Amino acid sequence: MDWQKNLLIAAILATLLMLVIRWHEFQEQLPAPAAVASQTSSSAATGSVPVSSSEIPVAANESTETAKADLAATQLITVKTDSFELTINPLGGDIVQLALPRHFLKLDTPDQPFVLLDNRNNHTYLAQSGLIGANGTDTAAGRPLFRSEQQQYELTEGQNELVVDLHLQQGEVKITKRFTFTRGDYLIKVDYLIDNQSANNWSAQLYGQIKRDSQNFVKVSALEMNPYLGAAITTPDEKYKKITFADMAENEIKTSVQGGWIAMVQHYFVSAWIPDAGSSNNYHLRKLGNNDMYLMGFTGKVNEVAPGTQGVISASFYAGPKDTERLEEISPYLDLTVDYGWLWWVAKPLFWVLKFIHNLVGNWGLAIIGLTLCVKLLFFKLSATSYKSMAKMRKLAPKMAEMKERYGDDRQKFSQEMMKMYKTEKVNPFGGCLPLLIQMPVFLALYYVLMESVELRHSPFFGWIMDLSVKDPYFVLPIIYGITMYFMQKLNPQPTDPMQARIMQMLPFLFTFMFLWFPAGLVLYWVTNNTLSIAQQYIITKQIDAEPSAK
């Protein structure tokens, strides 16, 4: 009876399938970023066109809006901090381009920052905000053209905060749209300061939205799957809900949440609007007409400012790496945009341990090795049980082969004799498989951790491995992995069925081929895991081989 071997093969193939499904090289192929300050007039105009949604009015006079857009294109505002290089369009006060100077486009191009938000001719990805309602700035007549005291702002040495004010006079009401940038942070505070010197109450609602096309600039091969690119939201029923472009194209999605957030998620990076946590906010996600354009946004509560008084309406916009700790601080469940899948409850503690070890050793490669050692120690007893069972099965392999030859095609007799031998030798056929299956969720969760951790992006190990998030350039680690897998198979019991034996013999070559394109950090984990497993299994196998067989 070889059902236990079939179970083991099925488990291996299931793991292989999961790896194929999640396998991706993730080489960002964004167009080469131009300098933020040199954005063309035509792209600026495109970014300032008022968006169409059920909450936000559309300009009625197209010629007037075009003239305003042309004027705004000559007055683009550039902001430079240690975290951002961005452009603000004074028409509406939208962020039309945003680059991250601390994150390179590629490892060998440190002079080219990774561009997250972009609004050039071949791509649209904007962060828009405004005021709607009775006294809103965004009306059927169009979007407001703000005035700024200067066109260039920079966070200087020793300065921890940079404030960029855009001004608008609305009759006797002075409106200031204020962007506040903090050193070392990717969270932008957006405030509307209302100075109502009129004789009437002033009333409006704040909205914020992300406007994006569905273009995916990640290069993938035929065997790879794209990382998730799409919207995410927290709802009363789901802490973290993905909403794809296809979902938005099919139906407009609306929900109301106390506080909450709306995000655009991609590999390693995220942008998100986070409105007032103390009020109920209305969220909407939908496709714009027949164009490849999508809106993801919120509308806040109605705010009133009495005559002769001042008021503030606020929201925050995050644009940067998926930093779990920072996202946790900003809003509940926003950290789930670091997508560990359904095993997040296992993956989050693993990442905490990985980060803790990194703080001690200062190298993410060494941290991976340390985490692998911790996982092996955690499952030491369970692995020992599995290896003892496999060692006993390996020791009984000659007897099984002899029985198979003796009973030929009499499968029933062969099964009876084999079960009798198991009982005599005190071997549990489940003993080798079940411990491995129990450990599988941890291994898969660790896989998600290594694939989703932006900390590994452009992080070196030693020698030739300069980036743990991409493949080993010389394929040394995948080859070592294949060798370790080969030796592990030699320590395992060999299938009695010739077809099963051939499949098992092919697995090291198959996995080695697949791992050629795996990120080096993930292959390093498997090489370390296999090496530790071989050492443990070798010692146990020697001990079992030295034990006398039952008579």
MARVEX-666087 format. One record per residue (C-alpha): x, y, z. Coordinates in nm, 4 decimals. Example, Ala and Ser with C-alpha at 12.3 -4.5 7.8 and 13.67 -1.06 7.14 Angstrom:
<sites>
[site [1.2300; -0.4500; 0.7800]],
[site [1.3670; -0.1060; 0.7140]],
</sites>
This chain:
<sites>
[site [0.0000; 0.0000; 0.0000]],
[site [0.1579; 0.3290; -0.1144]],
[site [-0.1160; 0.5685; -0.0114]],
[site [0.1097; 0.7434; 0.2355]],
[site [0.3555; 0.8168; -0.0463]],
[site [0.0695; 0.9498; -0.2566]],
[site [-0.0278; 1.1771; 0.0311]],
[site [0.3265; 1.3089; 0.0593]],
[site [0.3498; 1.3689; -0.3151]],
[site [0.0129; 1.5438; -0.3079]],
[site [0.1352; 1.7704; -0.0277]],
[site [0.4508; 1.8551; -0.2227]],
[site [0.2556; 1.9236; -0.5406]],
[site [0.0063; 2.1372; -0.3461]],
[site [0.2951; 2.3405; -0.2113]],
[site [0.4357; 2.3671; -0.5620]],
[site [0.1016; 2.4916; -0.6889]],
[site [0.0833; 2.7568; -0.4164]],
[site [0.4317; 2.8740; -0.5035]],
[site [0.3463; 2.8939; -0.8732]],
[site [0.0323; 3.0937; -0.7974]],
[site [0.2238; 3.3398; -0.5808]],
[site [0.5470; 3.3304; -0.7822]],
[site [0.6472; 3.6668; -0.9217]],
[site [0.9661; 3.8471; -1.0028]],
[site [0.8205; 4.1952; -0.9477]],
[site [1.0535; 4.4067; -1.1560]],
[site [0.8900; 4.7471; -1.1626]],
[site [0.8899; 4.8718; -1.5193]],
[site [0.7550; 5.2225; -1.4694]],
[site [0.8504; 5.4751; -1.7377]],
[site [1.1657; 5.6654; -1.6516]],
[site [1.0576; 5.9414; -1.4138]],
[site [1.1078; 6.2962; -1.5303]],
[site [1.1984; 6.5690; -1.2867]],
[site [0.8963; 6.6669; -1.0850]],
[site [0.9325; 7.0295; -1.1728]],
[site [0.9483; 6.9663; -1.5483]],
[site [0.6046; 6.8182; -1.5981]],
[site [0.4522; 6.9273; -1.9286]],
[site [0.1611; 7.1617; -1.9622]],
[site [-0.0510; 6.9020; -2.1343]],
[site [-0.0098; 6.6498; -1.8532]],
[site [-0.0855; 6.9135; -1.5942]],
[site [-0.4026; 7.0028; -1.7731]],
[site [-0.5063; 6.6398; -1.7821]],
[site [-0.4621; 6.6105; -1.4077]],
[site [-0.6727; 6.9146; -1.3356]],
[site [-0.9824; 6.8178; -1.5305]],
[site [-1.2703; 6.7917; -1.2795]],
[site [-1.3639; 6.4352; -1.2095]],
[site [-1.7127; 6.3002; -1.2544]],
[site [-1.8788; 6.1185; -0.9689]],
[site [-2.2093; 6.1110; -0.7931]],
[site [-2.0682; 6.3350; -0.5190]],
[site [-1.8589; 6.5827; -0.7193]],
[site [-2.0074; 6.8217; -0.9766]],
[site [-1.8828; 6.8527; -1.3341]],
[site [-1.7864; 7.1855; -1.4803]],
[site [-2.0507; 7.3283; -1.7085]],
[site [-1.8256; 7.5649; -1.9087]],
[site [-1.5584; 7.3538; -2.0768]],
[site [-1.3819; 7.6475; -2.2454]],
[site [-1.3453; 7.8299; -1.9151]],
[site [-1.2050; 7.5185; -1.7512]],
[site [-0.9554; 7.4711; -2.0343]],
[site [-0.8326; 7.8280; -1.9933]],
[site [-0.7939; 7.7775; -1.6197]],
[site [-0.6102; 7.4507; -1.6796]],
[site [-0.3676; 7.6200; -1.9207]],
[site [-0.2989; 7.8940; -1.6659]],
[site [-0.2538; 7.6411; -1.3836]],
[site [-0.0062; 7.4445; -1.5934]],
[site [0.2293; 7.7451; -1.5816]],
[site [0.1971; 7.7724; -1.2037]],
[site [0.2638; 7.4158; -1.0876]],
[site [0.3931; 7.3973; -0.7317]],
[site [0.6867; 7.1686; -0.6543]],
[site [0.7588; 7.0390; -0.3049]],
[site [1.0752; 6.8599; -0.1965]],
[site [1.1265; 6.6877; 0.1385]],
[site [1.3393; 6.3968; 0.2547]],
[site [1.0401; 6.1679; 0.1793]],
[site [0.8787; 6.3282; -0.1253]],
[site [0.9365; 6.5030; -0.4543]],
[site [0.5888; 6.6038; -0.5614]],
[site [0.3912; 6.8417; -0.7769]],
[site [0.0690; 7.0174; -0.6766]],
[site [-0.1591; 7.1605; -0.9408]],
[site [-0.3116; 7.4913; -0.8213]],
[site [-0.6282; 7.4054; -1.0148]],
[site [-0.8090; 7.2112; -0.7433]],
[site [-0.4937; 7.1705; -0.5361]],
[site [-0.4418; 6.8098; -0.6522]],
[site [-0.1219; 6.6091; -0.6085]],
[site [-0.0496; 6.5188; -0.9712]],
[site [0.2912; 6.3584; -0.9301]],
[site [0.4708; 6.2066; -0.6323]],
[site [0.8111; 6.0390; -0.6198]],
[site [0.9856; 5.8696; -0.3269]],
[site [1.3564; 5.9700; -0.3192]],
[site [1.4383; 5.7162; -0.0459]],
[site [1.3131; 5.4350; -0.2704]],
[site [1.4878; 5.3996; -0.6051]],
[site [1.3216; 5.2957; -0.9276]],
[site [1.5987; 5.0378; -0.9622]],
[site [1.8927; 4.9501; -0.7413]],
[site [2.1441; 5.0748; -0.9992]],
[site [1.9612; 5.4067; -1.0575]],
[site [1.9807; 5.5926; -0.7238]],
[site [1.9307; 5.9196; -0.9094]],
[site [1.5826; 5.8074; -1.0212]],
[site [1.3313; 5.7919; -0.7357]],
[site [1.0414; 5.5499; -0.7506]],
[site [0.7407; 5.7359; -0.8906]],
[site [0.4170; 5.6380; -0.7170]],
[site [0.1669; 5.9009; -0.8325]],
[site [0.2055; 6.0072; -1.1920]],
[site [0.0129; 6.2060; -1.4494]],
[site [0.1987; 6.1938; -1.7759]],
[site [0.0495; 6.1192; -2.1133]],
[site [0.0574; 5.7404; -2.0748]],
[site [-0.0576; 5.7127; -1.7141]],
[site [-0.3006; 5.8719; -1.4676]],
[site [-0.2683; 5.8355; -1.0929]],
[site [-0.3733; 6.1391; -0.8881]],
[site [-0.4702; 6.2350; -0.5339]],
[site [-0.7576; 6.4825; -0.5491]],
[site [-0.9467; 6.6674; -0.2770]],
[site [-1.1886; 6.9539; -0.2466]],
[site [-1.5018; 7.0991; -0.0901]],
[site [-1.8547; 7.0360; -0.2140]],
[site [-2.1980; 7.1335; -0.0915]],
[site [-2.3729; 7.4653; -0.0283]],
[site [-2.0527; 7.6727; -0.0169]],
[site [-1.8130; 7.4236; -0.1705]],
[site [-1.5210; 7.5305; -0.3856]],
[site [-1.5916; 7.2574; -0.6430]],
[site [-1.9157; 7.3511; -0.8178]],
[site [-2.0898; 7.3193; -1.1500]],
[site [-1.8920; 7.6249; -1.2584]],
[site [-1.5684; 7.4285; -1.2227]],
[site [-1.2854; 7.3684; -0.9820]],
[site [-1.1114; 7.6500; -0.7956]],
[site [-0.7808; 7.8010; -0.9056]],
[site [-0.5745; 7.8519; -0.5908]],
[site [-0.2989; 8.1068; -0.5445]],
[site [0.0338; 8.0262; -0.3843]],
[site [0.2962; 8.2681; -0.2541]],
[site [0.5707; 8.0681; -0.4224]],
[site [0.6056; 7.7823; -0.6702]],
[site [0.8882; 7.5914; -0.5008]],
[site [0.9023; 7.4639; -0.1450]],
[site [1.1776; 7.2603; 0.0199]],
[site [1.2267; 7.1102; 0.3645]],
[site [1.5600; 7.2540; 0.4742]],
[site [1.8231; 7.1070; 0.7032]],
[site [1.7086; 7.1216; 1.0643]],
[site [1.3474; 7.1833; 0.9666]],
[site [1.1057; 6.9114; 1.0857]],
[site [0.7904; 7.0391; 0.9225]],
[site [0.7052; 7.2067; 0.5931]],
[site [0.3748; 7.3900; 0.5350]],
[site [0.2464; 7.4677; 0.1859]],
[site [-0.0541; 7.7010; 0.1734]],
[site [-0.2858; 7.7538; -0.1240]],
[site [-0.5182; 8.0526; -0.0988]],
[site [-0.8656; 8.1187; -0.2371]],
[site [-1.0989; 8.4129; -0.1783]],
[site [-1.4651; 8.3147; -0.1880]],
[site [-1.6499; 8.6431; -0.1454]],
[site [-1.5956; 8.7387; 0.2178]],
[site [-1.4736; 8.3900; 0.3043]],
[site [-1.1010; 8.3222; 0.2917]],
[site [-1.0132; 7.9568; 0.2266]],
[site [-0.6624; 7.8175; 0.2745]],
[site [-0.5799; 7.4682; 0.1563]],
[site [-0.2816; 7.3622; 0.3653]],
[site [-0.0482; 7.0692; 0.3046]],
[site [0.1722; 6.9785; 0.6011]],
[site [0.4774; 6.7565; 0.5454]],
[site [0.6790; 6.6038; 0.8310]],
[site [1.0395; 6.4934; 0.8122]],
[site [1.0799; 6.1170; 0.7865]],
[site [0.7088; 6.0552; 0.7327]],
[site [0.4939; 5.9598; 0.4331]],
[site [0.1704; 6.0976; 0.5782]],
[site [0.0548; 6.4319; 0.4383]],
[site [-0.1947; 6.6309; 0.6407]],
[site [-0.4485; 6.8205; 0.4304]],
[site [-0.6406; 7.1002; 0.6051]],
[site [-0.8963; 7.3473; 0.4784]],
[site [-0.8811; 7.6612; 0.6950]],
[site [-1.2060; 7.8551; 0.6686]],
[site [-1.2147; 8.2211; 0.7754]],
[site [-1.5789; 8.3232; 0.7440]],
[site [-1.6085; 8.7033; 0.7561]],
[site [-1.9484; 8.7012; 0.5825]],
[site [-2.2838; 8.7565; 0.7475]],
[site [-2.4028; 8.4002; 0.6776]],
[site [-2.3201; 8.0472; 0.7872]],
[site [-2.0671; 7.8741; 0.5662]],
[site [-2.1311; 7.5045; 0.4899]],
[site [-1.9462; 7.2379; 0.2881]],
[site [-1.8201; 6.8785; 0.2854]],
[site [-1.4665; 6.7610; 0.2315]],
[site [-1.4007; 6.4926; -0.0288]],
[site [-1.0814; 6.3080; -0.1135]],
[site [-1.0288; 6.0601; -0.3911]],
[site [-0.7723; 5.8644; -0.5854]],
[site [-0.8108; 5.8752; -0.9612]],
[site [-0.6247; 5.6026; -1.1503]],
[site [-0.6213; 5.3994; -1.4675]],
[site [-0.5758; 5.0224; -1.4510]],
[site [-0.2331; 5.0072; -1.6150]],
[site [0.0034; 4.7597; -1.4552]],
[site [0.3710; 4.8338; -1.5085]],
[site [0.4981; 4.5150; -1.3453]],
[site [0.6788; 4.2896; -1.5908]],
[site [0.5882; 3.9217; -1.5574]],
[site [0.6801; 3.6025; -1.7392]],
[site [0.4472; 3.3306; -1.8608]],
[site [0.4863; 3.1356; -1.5352]],
[site [0.4355; 3.4364; -1.3119]],
[site [0.1268; 3.5983; -1.1662]],
[site [0.0856; 3.9714; -1.1149]],
[site [0.0898; 4.1016; -0.7578]],
[site [-0.2375; 4.2534; -0.6502]],
[site [-0.3070; 4.5924; -0.8019]],
[site [-0.6355; 4.7519; -0.7039]],
[site [-0.8372; 4.9231; -0.4363]],
[site [-0.8888; 4.8236; -0.0759]],
[site [-1.1234; 4.9500; 0.1921]],
[site [-1.2318; 4.8728; 0.5453]],
[site [-1.6036; 4.8157; 0.5988]],
[site [-1.8290; 4.7360; 0.8952]],
[site [-1.8347; 4.3721; 0.7807]],
[site [-1.4750; 4.3253; 0.6626]],
[site [-1.1625; 4.4703; 0.8160]],
[site [-0.9819; 4.4529; 0.4828]],
[site [-1.1696; 4.4192; 0.1570]],
[site [-1.0080; 4.4129; -0.1851]],
[site [-1.2001; 4.5740; -0.4687]],
[site [-1.0544; 4.5093; -0.8124]],
[site [-1.0869; 4.7269; -1.1205]],
[site [-1.3214; 4.4621; -1.2596]],
[site [-1.5418; 4.4958; -0.9503]],
[site [-1.5615; 4.8721; -0.9996]],
[site [-1.6355; 4.8336; -1.3697]],
[site [-1.9246; 4.6005; -1.2949]],
[site [-2.0958; 4.8030; -1.0221]],
[site [-2.0468; 5.1254; -0.8302]],
[site [-1.9623; 5.0377; -0.4713]],
[site [-2.0818; 5.2547; -0.1823]],
[site [-2.0526; 5.2172; 0.1922]],
[site [-2.0514; 5.4292; 0.5066]],
[site [-1.7906; 5.3778; 0.7784]],
[site [-1.7072; 5.5466; 1.1063]],
[site [-1.3618; 5.6808; 1.0264]],
[site [-1.2173; 5.4295; 0.7826]],
[site [-0.9879; 5.4700; 0.4819]],
[site [-0.9689; 5.4079; 0.1068]],
[site [-0.6462; 5.2799; -0.0514]],
[site [-0.4829; 5.1948; -0.3814]],
[site [-0.2612; 4.8915; -0.3252]],
[site [0.0350; 4.7635; -0.5255]],
[site [0.3439; 4.5615; -0.4492]],
[site [0.5511; 4.7236; -0.1722]],
[site [0.3664; 5.0594; -0.1888]],
[site [0.0253; 5.2037; -0.1063]],
[site [-0.1593; 5.5337; -0.1270]],
[site [-0.4591; 5.6030; 0.0953]],
[site [-0.6994; 5.8747; 0.2025]],
[site [-0.7740; 5.8724; 0.5749]],
[site [-1.0619; 6.1074; 0.6674]],
[site [-1.1829; 6.2196; 1.0100]],
[site [-1.1925; 5.9168; 1.2418]],
[site [-1.4614; 6.0701; 1.4578]],
[site [-1.7333; 6.1001; 1.1952]],
[site [-1.9198; 5.8769; 0.9545]],
[site [-1.7750; 5.8989; 0.6032]],
[site [-1.9314; 5.7885; 0.2764]],
[site [-1.7056; 5.5873; 0.0466]],
[site [-1.7542; 5.5323; -0.3251]],
[site [-1.5643; 5.3308; -0.5855]],
[site [-1.6542; 5.3181; -0.9531]],
[site [-1.5399; 5.3318; -1.3130]],
[site [-1.5717; 5.6535; -1.5132]],
[site [-1.7855; 5.5873; -1.8215]],
[site [-1.6192; 5.3829; -2.0937]],
[site [-1.2717; 5.5153; -2.0185]],
[site [-0.9997; 5.3217; -1.8427]],
[site [-1.0321; 5.5450; -1.5394]],
[site [-1.1451; 5.4664; -1.1854]],
[site [-1.2375; 5.6689; -0.8788]],
[site [-1.1898; 5.5619; -0.5177]],
[site [-1.2837; 5.8215; -0.2617]],
[site [-1.4739; 5.9459; 0.0403]],
[site [-1.7089; 6.2294; 0.1272]],
[site [-1.7068; 6.3574; 0.4836]],
[site [-1.9715; 6.5114; 0.7042]],
[site [-2.1252; 6.8558; 0.6523]],
[site [-1.9156; 7.1223; 0.8266]],
[site [-2.0520; 7.4627; 0.9230]],
[site [-1.8619; 7.7776; 1.0140]],
[site [-2.0592; 8.0562; 1.1777]],
[site [-2.0269; 8.4196; 1.0646]],
[site [-1.7153; 8.5926; 1.1987]],
[site [-1.5485; 8.2654; 1.3040]],
[site [-1.2869; 8.0247; 1.1750]],
[site [-1.3038; 7.6501; 1.1163]],
[site [-1.0794; 7.3644; 1.0063]],
[site [-1.1715; 7.0613; 0.7958]],
[site [-0.9038; 6.7916; 0.7837]],
[site [-0.8032; 6.4607; 0.6285]],
[site [-0.4733; 6.2824; 0.5706]],
[site [-0.3159; 6.1263; 0.2646]],
[site [-0.0546; 5.8514; 0.2882]],
[site [0.1707; 5.7733; -0.0072]],
[site [0.4685; 5.5481; 0.0481]],
[site [0.5984; 5.2043; 0.1398]],
[site [0.3917; 4.9430; 0.3196]],
[site [0.5406; 5.0090; 0.6608]],
[site [0.3347; 4.7867; 0.8905]],
[site [0.4065; 4.9761; 1.2133]],
[site [0.3365; 5.3192; 1.0645]],
[site [0.0178; 5.2057; 0.8930]],
[site [-0.1061; 5.0577; 1.2223]],
[site [-0.0570; 5.3977; 1.3865]],
[site [-0.2427; 5.5889; 1.1152]],
[site [-0.5731; 5.4011; 1.1097]],
[site [-0.7193; 5.0669; 1.2263]],
[site [-0.6627; 4.7833; 0.9776]],
[site [-0.4696; 4.9999; 0.7293]],
[site [-0.1705; 4.7754; 0.7989]],
[site [-0.3624; 4.4889; 0.6337]],
[site [-0.2716; 4.6460; 0.2983]],
[site [0.0520; 4.4581; 0.3642]],
[site [-0.1240; 4.1602; 0.2150]],
[site [-0.0281; 3.8373; 0.3909]],
[site [-0.3423; 3.6660; 0.2644]],
[site [-0.5625; 3.4560; 0.4901]],
[site [-0.2564; 3.3588; 0.6955]],
[site [-0.2020; 3.7148; 0.8211]],
[site [-0.2529; 3.6000; 1.1810]],
[site [0.0548; 3.3774; 1.1425]],
[site [0.2509; 3.6103; 0.9159]],
[site [0.2379; 3.9190; 1.1390]],
[site [0.4170; 3.7530; 1.4354]],
[site [0.6729; 3.6090; 1.1938]],
[site [0.7426; 3.9545; 1.0529]],
[site [0.7771; 4.0930; 1.4056]],
[site [1.0432; 3.8301; 1.4808]],
[site [1.2151; 3.8990; 1.1463]],
[site [1.2320; 4.2705; 1.2231]],
[site [1.3504; 4.2066; 1.5797]],
[site [1.6383; 3.9903; 1.4549]],
[site [1.7262; 4.2512; 1.1919]],
[site [1.7552; 4.5161; 1.4630]],
[site [2.0119; 4.2909; 1.6324]],
[site [2.2198; 4.1843; 1.3306]],
[site [2.1657; 4.4751; 1.0889]],
[site [2.1338; 4.2576; 0.7781]],
[site [1.8076; 4.1295; 0.6320]],
[site [1.9743; 3.8175; 0.4903]],
[site [2.1075; 3.7238; 0.8329]],
[site [1.7636; 3.8072; 0.9758]],
[site [1.6062; 3.5557; 0.7353]],
[site [1.8543; 3.2914; 0.8471]],
[site [1.7818; 3.3732; 1.2103]],
[site [1.4061; 3.3570; 1.1554]],
[site [1.4418; 3.0217; 0.9802]],
[site [1.6371; 2.8909; 1.2774]],
[site [1.3633; 3.0141; 1.5138]],
[site [1.0944; 2.8383; 1.3086]],
[site [1.2988; 2.5167; 1.3043]],
[site [1.3420; 2.5332; 1.6817]],
[site [0.9690; 2.5943; 1.7227]],
[site [0.8905; 2.2788; 1.5273]],
[site [1.1928; 2.0793; 1.6434]],
[site [0.9905; 1.8135; 1.8269]],
[site [0.7317; 1.7900; 1.5504]],
[site [1.0008; 1.7605; 1.2843]],
[site [1.1796; 1.4974; 1.4895]],
[site [0.8596; 1.2897; 1.4983]],
[site [0.8284; 1.3190; 1.1225]],
[site [1.1927; 1.2318; 1.0580]],
[site [1.1791; 0.9324; 1.2932]],
[site [0.8778; 0.7982; 1.1061]],
[site [1.0471; 0.8504; 0.7688]],
[site [1.3696; 0.6940; 0.8952]],
[site [1.1783; 0.3847; 1.0063]],
[site [0.9970; 0.3706; 0.6726]],
[site [1.3315; 0.4009; 0.4950]],
[site [1.4705; 0.1161; 0.7061]],
[site [1.1721; -0.1007; 0.6138]],
[site [1.1985; -0.0210; 0.2425]],
[site [1.3852; -0.3476; 0.1540]],
[site [1.1197; -0.5551; 0.3312]],
[site [0.8433; -0.3672; 0.1520]],
[site [1.0133; -0.4263; -0.1829]],
[site [1.0448; -0.7941; -0.0991]],
[site [0.6754; -0.8207; -0.0067]],
[site [0.5741; -0.6343; -0.3229]],
[site [0.7704; -0.8854; -0.5310]],
[site [0.6353; -1.1809; -0.3316]],
[site [0.2671; -1.0901; -0.3606]],
[site [0.2817; -0.9449; -0.7096]],
[site [-0.0595; -0.8133; -0.8168]],
[site [-0.2397; -0.9311; -0.5050]],
[site [-0.2896; -0.5803; -0.3667]],
[site [-0.5132; -0.6921; -0.0830]],
[site [-0.2630; -0.9461; 0.0502]],
[site [0.0217; -0.6986; 0.0086]],
[site [-0.1704; -0.4339; 0.2075]],
[site [-0.2516; -0.6805; 0.4852]],
[site [0.1097; -0.7881; 0.5226]],
[site [0.2351; -0.4315; 0.5107]],
[site [-0.0046; -0.3202; 0.7855]],
[site [0.1026; -0.6211; 0.9892]],
[site [0.4665; -0.5157; 0.9476]],
[site [0.3816; -0.1583; 1.0508]],
[site [0.2211; -0.2899; 1.3682]],
[site [0.5141; -0.5186; 1.4467]],
[site [0.7744; -0.2457; 1.3851]],
[site [0.5601; 0.0170; 1.5622]],
[site [0.5557; 0.2459; 1.2603]],
[site [0.2817; 0.5013; 1.2052]],
[site [0.2424; 0.5633; 0.8303]],
[site [0.0901; 0.9020; 0.9094]],
[site [0.3897; 0.9939; 1.1229]],
[site [0.5945; 1.1326; 0.8342]],
[site [0.3209; 1.3282; 0.6585]],
[site [0.1025; 1.4832; 0.9253]],
[site [0.3786; 1.6819; 1.1031]],
[site [0.4780; 1.8297; 0.7656]],
[site [0.1197; 1.9242; 0.6863]],
[site [0.0787; 2.0879; 1.0276]],
[site [0.3849; 2.3028; 0.9606]],
[site [0.2675; 2.4001; 0.6114]],
[site [0.0668; 2.7113; 0.7177]],
[site [0.3757; 2.8526; 0.8894]],
[site [0.5918; 2.7912; 0.5822]],
[site [0.3324; 2.9547; 0.3548]],
[site [0.2909; 3.2494; 0.5936]],
[site [0.6670; 3.2982; 0.5953]],
[site [0.6565; 3.2949; 0.2163]],
[site [0.4027; 3.5819; 0.2229]],
[site [0.6154; 3.7722; 0.4749]],
[site [0.9265; 3.7553; 0.2580]],
[site [0.7336; 3.8495; -0.0567]],
[site [0.5427; 4.1426; 0.0966]],
[site [0.8143; 4.3036; 0.3087]],
[site [0.9230; 4.6301; 0.1478]],
[site [1.2194; 4.6219; 0.3856]],
[site [1.3770; 4.3543; 0.1641]],
[site [1.3452; 4.5698; -0.1491]],
[site [1.6975; 4.6723; -0.2582]],
[site [1.8434; 4.5251; 0.0625]],
[site [2.1804; 4.3469; 0.0180]],
[site [2.2976; 4.0226; 0.1737]],
[site [2.6644; 3.9454; 0.1135]],
[site [2.8870; 3.9159; -0.1899]],
[site [2.7020; 3.9005; -0.5190]],
[site [2.3520; 3.9316; -0.3703]],
[site [2.2845; 4.3040; -0.3677]],
[site [1.9043; 4.2855; -0.3594]],
[site [1.7144; 4.0195; -0.1640]],
[site [1.3862; 4.1072; -0.3380]],
[site [1.4991; 3.9932; -0.6844]],
[site [1.6525; 3.6763; -0.8229]],
[site [2.0067; 3.5645; -0.7509]],
[site [2.1959; 3.7099; -1.0513]],
[site [2.4246; 3.4051; -1.0759]],
[site [2.1671; 3.1437; -0.9619]],
[site [2.3994; 3.0178; -0.6887]],
[site [2.1315; 2.9917; -0.4191]],
[site [1.8796; 2.8038; -0.6416]],
[site [2.1476; 2.5509; -0.7348]],
[site [2.2420; 2.5034; -0.3689]],
[site [1.8734; 2.4599; -0.2931]],
[site [1.8449; 2.1862; -0.5573]],
[site [2.1456; 2.0052; -0.4076]],
[site [2.0010; 2.0207; -0.0560]],
[site [1.6651; 1.8915; -0.1801]],
[site [1.8435; 1.6010; -0.3517]],
[site [2.0191; 1.5002; -0.0289]],
[site [1.6939; 1.5324; 0.1667]],
[site [1.5331; 1.2858; -0.0727]],
[site [1.8166; 1.0411; -0.0194]],
[site [1.7405; 1.0425; 0.3521]],
[site [1.3692; 0.9795; 0.2916]],
[site [1.2108; 0.6405; 0.2192]],
[site [1.1969; 0.5751; -0.1532]],
[site [0.8617; 0.4901; -0.3158]],
[site [0.8200; 0.1283; -0.4205]],
[site [0.6197; 0.2306; -0.7250]],
[site [0.8551; 0.3106; -1.0180]],
[site [0.6374; 0.5982; -1.1445]],
[site [0.6276; 0.7613; -0.8024]],
[site [1.0041; 0.7152; -0.7707]],
[site [1.0630; 0.8925; -1.1041]],
[site [0.8381; 1.1813; -1.0005]],
[site [1.0269; 1.2216; -0.6741]],
[site [1.3594; 1.2167; -0.8600]],
[site [1.2418; 1.4967; -1.0883]],
[site [1.1280; 1.7272; -0.8098]],
[site [1.4753; 1.8682; -0.7226]],
[site [1.5250; 1.9684; -1.0868]],
[site [1.1752; 2.1137; -1.1138]],
[site [1.2035; 2.3184; -0.7959]],
[site [1.5551; 2.4340; -0.8875]],
[site [1.4274; 2.5572; -1.2244]],
[site [1.1417; 2.7454; -1.0571]],
[site [1.3649; 2.8940; -0.7894]],
[site [1.5960; 3.0422; -1.0539]],
[site [1.3516; 3.3348; -1.0741]],
[site [1.2466; 3.3474; -0.7108]],
[site [1.3616; 3.6436; -0.4971]],
[site [1.6956; 3.5672; -0.3368]],
[site [1.5549; 3.6251; 0.0122]],
[site [1.2976; 3.3510; -0.0312]],
[site [1.5510; 3.1057; -0.1760]],
[site [1.7863; 3.1871; 0.1129]],
[site [1.5109; 3.0840; 0.3531]],
[site [1.4592; 2.7485; 0.1787]],
[site [1.8332; 2.6794; 0.1552]],
[site [1.8696; 2.7467; 0.5281]],
[site [1.5618; 2.5405; 0.6115]],
[site [1.6794; 2.2456; 0.4010]],
[site [2.0299; 2.2575; 0.5482]],
[site [1.8964; 2.2494; 0.9040]],
[site [1.6501; 1.9752; 0.8101]],
[site [1.9263; 1.7614; 0.6566]],
[site [2.1359; 1.7909; 0.9731]],
[site [1.8445; 1.6931; 1.1977]],
[site [1.7211; 1.4175; 0.9692]],
[site [2.0710; 1.2702; 0.9213]],
[site [2.1248; 1.2371; 1.2968]],
[site [1.7829; 1.0800; 1.3503]],
[site [1.8250; 0.8409; 1.0551]],
[site [2.1589; 0.7194; 1.1922]],
[site [2.0000; 0.6589; 1.5311]],
[site [1.7095; 0.4612; 1.3811]],
[site [1.9417; 0.2579; 1.1560]],
[site [2.1405; 0.1590; 1.4637]],
[site [1.8300; 0.0231; 1.6385]],
[site [1.7610; -0.3517; 1.6008]],
[site [1.4561; -0.4424; 1.3919]],
[site [1.1615; -0.6221; 1.5492]],
[site [1.1514; -0.9938; 1.4858]],
</sites>
